[in-house]
């Protein structure tokens, strides 16, 4: 079976009840349920169940005796929520995750290989602008095309 691949950028609005449309292209890859949690850079990460299980195994291997490992795992799991799509292709984004990612109305859902990310449109615009300015340097330091 081919690996799940999320890519693309989609804008959707968070409704007054905290529901957000997940792009149809992503819904096909996610299946009946998936997990969202706090991500890096102030966004929300979303994982299909199979990828979540792999990530969980990796996190379970972190040493309990290391303070940073305990803090990361605790923070990551505490906000995790299993999601199911409603008939309109929406999920309910829990309040703690909305607050963490500063989601108010306009959101951007971004595909990032084996996961997707949910950003506030304002934070995404700032992040995208800053990253674009450094893209050549990032590529030079990380990838040998």
C-alpha positions in Angstrom: 0.0 0.0 0.0 1.3 3.5 -0.9 2.2 5.9 1.8 -0.4 8.6 2.7 0.6 11.9 1.1 -0.9 15.2 2.1 0.0 18.2 0.0 -1.6 21.5 -1.0 -2.9 24.6 0.8 -6.6 25.2 1.4 -8.5 28.1 3.1 -11.6 27.4 5.2 -13.5 29.3 7.9 -14.0 28.1 11.4 -17.7 28.4 12.2 -19.2 29.8 15.5 -19.4 26.3 17.0 -15.7 25.6 16.3 -16.2 23.4 13.3 -13.8 23.4 10.4 -14.2 21.8 6.9 -11.4 19.4 6.1 -10.5 19.5 2.4 -12.1 16.7 0.4 -8.7 15.6 -0.9 -7.6 15.0 2.7 -10.8 13.4 3.8 -10.2 10.6 1.4 -6.8 9.9 3.0 -8.0 10.2 6.6 -10.6 7.5 6.8 -13.4 7.4 9.4 -11.4 8.8 12.3 -8.0 10.6 12.8 -6.1 12.5 15.5 -5.3 16.2 15.9 -3.0 17.6 18.5 -0.7 20.5 19.2 1.9 20.9 16.5 5.1 22.9 16.2 5.2 26.6 15.3 1.8 27.2 16.8 -0.3 25.1 14.5 -2.3 21.9 14.9 -1.0 18.6 13.5 -3.5 16.1 12.1 -2.6 12.4 11.6 -4.3 9.4 10.0 -4.7 6.6 12.6 -1.9 4.4 11.1 0.6 7.3 11.2 -0.6 8.2 14.8 0.1 4.6 15.9 3.7 4.8 14.5 4.2 8.2 16.2 2.9 6.8 19.4 5.4 3.9 19.3 8.2 6.4 18.7 7.1 8.6 21.7 6.7 5.5 23.9 10.4 4.8 23.3 11.5 8.2 24.7 13.2 7.8 28.1 10.8 8.5 31.0 13.8 9.6 33.0 14.5 12.6 30.8 12.6 15.8 31.8 12.4 17.1 28.2 10.9 13.8 27.0 8.3 13.8 29.7 7.4 17.4 29.1 7.1 16.9 25.3 5.0 13.8 25.5 2.7 15.2 28.2 2.1 18.4 26.2 1.6 16.6 22.9 -0.8 14.0 24.3 -2.8 16.2 26.6 -4.4 18.1 23.8 -4.8 15.2 21.4 -8.3 14.6 20.2 -9.8 11.8 18.0 -11.9 13.4 15.2 -14.7 12.1 13.0 -16.0 14.0 10.0 -19.7 15.0 10.0 -21.8 14.8 6.8 -20.5 18.2 5.6 -16.8 17.1 6.0 -16.3 19.1 9.1 -14.6 18.4 12.4 -15.1 20.0 15.8 -11.8 21.5 16.8 -11.6 21.4 20.6 -11.4 24.7 22.4 -7.8 24.1 23.9 -6.5 23.4 20.3 -8.3 26.5 18.9 -6.7 28.6 21.7 -3.3 27.1 21.2 -3.3 27.8 17.4 -5.1 31.1 17.8 -7.9 30.0 15.4 -10.6 32.5 15.2 -12.3 32.6 11.7 -10.0 32.2 8.7 -7.9 29.0 8.7 -5.4 27.5 6.3 -5.1 23.7 6.1 -1.8 22.6 4.7 -0.6 19.2 3.6 2.8 18.2 4.9 3.7 14.7 3.6 2.3 12.2 6.3 0.3 14.8 8.2 -1.7 17.9 7.7 -1.6 21.2 9.6 -4.2 23.7 10.6 -3.1 27.3 10.9 -4.8 30.6 11.6 -4.7 32.4 8.3 -2.8 35.3 9.9 -0.1 33.1 11.4 0.3 31.1 8.2 0.8 34.3 6.2 3.5 35.5 8.5 5.2 32.0 8.6 5.0 31.7 4.8 6.4 35.2 4.2 9.3 34.6 6.6 10.1 31.1 5.2 9.9 32.3 1.6 12.6 34.9 2.3 14.9 32.2 3.6 13.9 29.3 1.3 17.1 29.2 -0.8 19.2 29.1 2.4 17.0 26.4 3.9 17.3 24.3 0.8 21.1 24.8 0.6 21.5 23.7 4.3 19.2 20.7 4.2 18.8 19.2 0.7 21.2 18.3 -2.0 19.0 18.5 -5.1 
